[in-house]
Amino acid sequence: MRRTISASAVGASIPTSSHNSLLFRLIGGLLMASMFLSRQLACAFSGATYRVSSRLALQQFSKTQAAARDPTIWKQKHSIRLFSATTELSEQQKSKLESQIKAKGDEIRKLKENGADKSEVGPLVEELLALKAQLDPSILESKTKKQQQSPKSGSGGGGNKQQQKEQQQSSNNDDDSESDFITARSVDYSKWYNDIIRVTGLAETSPVRGCMVIKPWGMSLWDKVRTELDEKIKEHGAENAYFPLLIPKSFLSKEAEHVDGFAKECAVVTHHRLTAGEGGLIADPEAELEDPLIIRPTSETMIWYMFRKWINSHRDLPLKVNQWANVMRWEMRTRPFLRTSEFLWQEGHTAHATAEGALEDAKGMMEKYAALCRDLLAIPVVRGVKSPSERFAGAEETFTIEALMQNGWALQSGTSHFLGQSFGKAFDVTFQDADGEQKDVWGTSWGVSTRLLGALIMTHSDDNGLVLPPRVAPIQVVIVPIPPKKNDEEGKASMEKALDQLEADLKAQGLKVKVDDRDFVRNGAKYFEWERKGVPLRIELGPRDVKNNSCIFKYRAGPASAEKISVHLKEAGATAFQGLDDMQQSLLAQAESRLESGITQDVTYDEMKTALENDEASSYPGSGLYLVPWKCDAKNEDTIKTECKATIRCYPLEANEKGLHKGKKCFYSGEDATHMALFGRAF
């Protein structure tokens, strides 16, 4: 690990003993003078306008020496600066400022969502900063320091703004990549989520805005999900196929609701080659496409075009295909796995002779998704139907599974759509029934994506890192051998024999095992690494354990995770298998308990609104979801979304099949309820 020593750290470490005091102070002084001289030279060469005088250097050195003798000086000075600004304000003034800051932030956010340019947003951002500075003046100090430290263009050093921006971005990325700190959930849940992804090596940002690089550990999780789900899809009667990434724009225009739903998210290819221009490569004006191509946001239009060629008779139905692919939906605000411009998914598409057959298919696939979440990922979900406002573009009905994250927000984890005959009619897909009559086909589409990995992280992980249910873990057991002394040949032989047998016993139970025998990494560092990566079980095996025919178990989570357990080597395989199954069930039970307690019933609209006013993604544990009687009304639904940012996650199937809404009044309008609706904030 690289370590840097600051001048203040050198000064703080100077001993006060009479023997070495003068020598260490001289060394500290030389280091300080050297650092300030380097800074002067750097300033001169970069063309910066400021200078560091020798008097300032001496003053800084004196302060460092004083801090070395009395560290409380530094703490007192900085604590006064940090807290003096806020203590001068009354609670009423602070409350008023916070309300103004929130209102200004919402105004800026809305403008950005509507595509406002920088010239319109810039002045409002300055107003927001001014308000924040009244609450905490250190914000302006920080901004001023950044401006002083950043090179000025045209100051004699070349001043290439693009290079400066890239260097700053590279520096920030380097800082993030070197940090192994995980923010606590209670401090900032959103930051915690991003930290988990970074320190566990699941994914990282790419040079392409809004797109991520899924690293091997993250990809191995998706591979496991894909393998399990692919079997379920085949059981459902679908076959895998692959369709083009590029879709003619004219295809997308054929289904009106569909194009309206995706128009703002589409990336468009307009030329088929580049050519050299004055400023570098440009799109060749002579290579413009007659019909621009859309990078697929979803493949309904392309697949239904092919269905027209493949379907002629009732004997061709039902037709069910699935593809594993990547899609592109341009996003302004992204979160790794949850919302990125490009993501991986599977999309299934089916055609049927009857509406009943299509509806049964859509509901059946929803159940497959729910089973995958429960049995593989240990994530319980609420099965439901989307409100008309939240349906998939072009669908008559959208079935969904909604999961509850630890911060009380919902995450749509999979959807299945009953398309009716809209796509069949748009692409003229008909079939001849048994009586020889031509009829339009009925369709469905369904899919899940890498969002499931985001759900996995936020359902089970803790402040120490990733927590993986054993069934989805790429490595279920990691063995960390503790080698005998160098000259202990007999001990080495015994260790090798015991290690081979232990590994074989575990694999005989069907477990995925890794032996971490890296001799250049300390055992403590190995424990730390595998715990953060979420490996369910770590087994330690040392010379003393071998002599005692035992090994040490340490579970990542579950009922047996509180302490290390000594297990006889002959029983290790069976014990690990049972222990991991117990851990899987324990994680599911915890998530089920959280889901049950996280849904509040019998509340008024005002009570829900008050609870959700300050419920942000960064909050933990959050307010949760609200199951309320509701009269379906798109206008009222939109008003609620505006007032408290809550959406109808679904009309839960179980609650509505039981008729729990009957005889009740809508919690918002006071009219007779038509559904039980699940409201809440969502990722």
Order of alpha helices (4+ residues) and beta strands (2+ residues): alpha-alpha-alpha-alpha-alpha-alpha-alpha-alpha-alpha-beta-beta-alpha-beta-beta-alpha-alpha-beta-beta-beta-beta-alpha-beta-beta-alpha-beta-beta-beta-alpha-beta-beta-beta-alpha-beta-alpha-beta-alpha-beta-alpha-beta-beta-alpha-beta-alpha-beta-alpha-beta-alpha-beta
